[in-house]
């Protein structure tokens, strides 16, 4: 669990396993923080989940992530931001991403999405909310 409000664009892990029910997100998965710390919302931030499963069919609210926005382990597979699944969650659900070094030691990582990914994610969020009809 993190004890600070992460910066916009930070890639973390979110535990959706408690308090959600299918078809909502119900497992631990990587997310991108899309809001800065906002006044009057202590302990909360809004995130978009990341999936390694290619969306079929691809929609304007999906965004294929640049590997440069991801941790080394996540870079091994293609990933998509699922921008139609916007969540505001408590910081207690968020943590750094756990990966293992080649020697088996556990390490905790964060990374930051590229500016191009963040711009595309913001457009995809608007599409997911039905507020935009096309991508530029």
C-alpha positions as CSV (number, residue, x, y, z in Angstrom):
1,X,0.0,0.0,0.0
2,X,1.3,3.5,-0.9
3,X,1.2,6.3,1.6
4,X,1.3,9.2,-0.8
5,X,-0.7,10.5,-3.7
6,X,1.0,9.3,-6.9
7,X,1.6,11.6,-9.8
8,X,-0.6,11.6,-12.9
9,X,0.8,9.0,-15.3
10,X,2.3,6.7,-12.6
11,X,1.9,3.0,-13.4
12,X,1.0,1.1,-10.2
13,X,-0.9,-2.1,-9.2
14,X,-4.5,-1.9,-7.9
15,X,-6.3,-4.5,-5.8
16,X,-9.8,-4.7,-7.1
17,X,-10.5,-8.0,-5.4
18,X,-12.5,-6.6,-2.5
19,X,-15.8,-4.8,-2.8
20,X,-16.3,-5.2,-6.5
21,X,-18.4,-7.8,-8.4
22,X,-18.3,-9.1,-12.0
23,X,-18.6,-7.6,-14.6
24,X,-16.6,-5.0,-12.6
25,X,-12.8,-5.5,-12.2
26,X,-12.3,-8.2,-9.5
27,X,-8.6,-8.9,-9.4
28,X,-5.2,-7.2,-8.9
29,X,-4.0,-5.5,-12.1
30,X,-1.8,-2.7,-13.2
31,X,-3.3,0.7,-13.6
32,X,-2.3,4.2,-14.7
33,X,-3.1,7.2,-12.4
34,X,-5.0,9.8,-14.5
35,X,-5.7,12.5,-11.9
36,X,-3.3,14.7,-9.9
37,X,-4.0,15.1,-6.2
38,X,-7.3,17.1,-6.2
39,X,-8.5,19.4,-3.4
40,X,-11.2,17.8,-1.2
41,X,-10.3,14.3,-2.3
42,X,-7.6,13.1,0.2
43,X,-6.7,9.5,-0.2
44,X,-8.4,9.1,-3.6
45,X,-7.2,9.0,-7.1
46,X,-8.7,8.0,-10.5
47,X,-7.1,5.2,-12.5
48,X,-7.5,3.3,-15.7
49,X,-6.7,-0.4,-15.7
50,X,-4.1,-2.0,-18.0
51,X,-4.6,-5.4,-19.6
52,X,-2.4,-7.8,-21.5
53,X,-5.5,-9.2,-23.3
54,X,-6.0,-7.6,-26.7
55,X,-9.5,-6.1,-26.9
56,X,-11.7,-7.7,-29.5
57,X,-13.1,-5.8,-31.1
58,X,-10.7,-2.8,-30.6
59,X,-12.7,0.3,-29.7
60,X,-11.9,4.0,-29.6
61,X,-11.8,3.7,-25.8
62,X,-8.9,1.2,-25.9
63,X,-5.3,2.3,-26.2
64,X,-2.3,0.2,-27.0
65,X,0.5,1.2,-24.6
66,X,4.0,2.2,-25.6
67,X,6.4,-0.3,-24.0
68,X,8.4,2.7,-22.7
69,X,5.5,3.4,-20.4
70,X,5.7,0.0,-18.7
71,X,7.9,-1.9,-16.3
72,X,10.4,-4.4,-17.7
73,X,8.2,-7.4,-17.1
74,X,5.2,-5.7,-18.6
75,X,7.2,-4.8,-21.7
76,X,7.5,-8.5,-22.5
77,X,3.9,-8.5,-23.8
78,X,1.6,-6.0,-25.5
79,X,-0.6,-4.1,-23.1
80,X,-3.8,-2.0,-23.5
81,X,-5.3,0.7,-21.4
82,X,-9.0,-0.1,-20.9
83,X,-10.2,3.6,-20.8
84,X,-13.9,2.7,-20.6
85,X,-13.2,1.2,-17.1
86,X,-12.4,4.3,-15.1
87,X,-12.2,3.9,-11.3
88,X,-11.8,6.2,-8.4
89,X,-10.1,4.2,-5.7
90,X,-8.6,4.7,-2.3
91,X,-4.8,4.8,-2.0
92,X,-5.1,1.8,0.2
93,X,-5.8,-0.3,-3.0
94,X,-2.6,0.9,-4.7
95,X,0.9,-0.4,-4.5
96,X,4.1,-0.5,-6.5
97,X,4.3,-3.3,-9.1
98,X,6.2,-6.4,-7.8
99,X,8.7,-8.0,-10.2
100,X,11.6,-10.4,-9.7
101,X,15.2,-9.9,-10.5
102,X,17.0,-12.7,-12.4
103,X,18.4,-13.9,-9.1
104,X,14.8,-14.3,-7.8
105,X,14.9,-11.3,-5.4
106,X,11.6,-9.4,-5.3
107,X,11.7,-5.7,-6.4
108,X,9.0,-3.0,-6.2
109,X,8.7,-0.8,-9.3
110,X,6.8,2.2,-10.6
111,X,7.1,3.8,-14.0
112,X,5.5,6.8,-15.6
113,X,3.5,6.7,-18.9
114,X,4.9,8.7,-21.8
115,X,3.3,12.0,-22.7
116,X,2.0,10.5,-25.9
117,X,0.4,7.6,-24.0
118,X,-1.2,10.0,-21.6
119,X,-2.6,12.2,-24.4
120,X,-4.0,9.1,-26.2
121,X,-5.5,7.8,-22.9
122,X,-7.2,11.1,-22.2
123,X,-8.8,11.0,-25.6
124,X,-9.8,7.3,-25.1
125,X,-11.4,8.2,-21.7
126,X,-13.6,10.8,-23.5
127,X,-14.6,8.1,-26.0
128,X,-15.3,5.6,-23.2
129,X,-17.6,8.2,-21.5
130,X,-19.4,8.8,-24.9
131,X,-18.1,12.4,-24.9
132,X,-16.1,12.1,-28.2
133,X,-16.8,10.3,-31.4
134,X,-13.4,10.1,-33.0
135,X,-9.7,10.0,-32.3
136,X,-7.4,12.6,-33.7
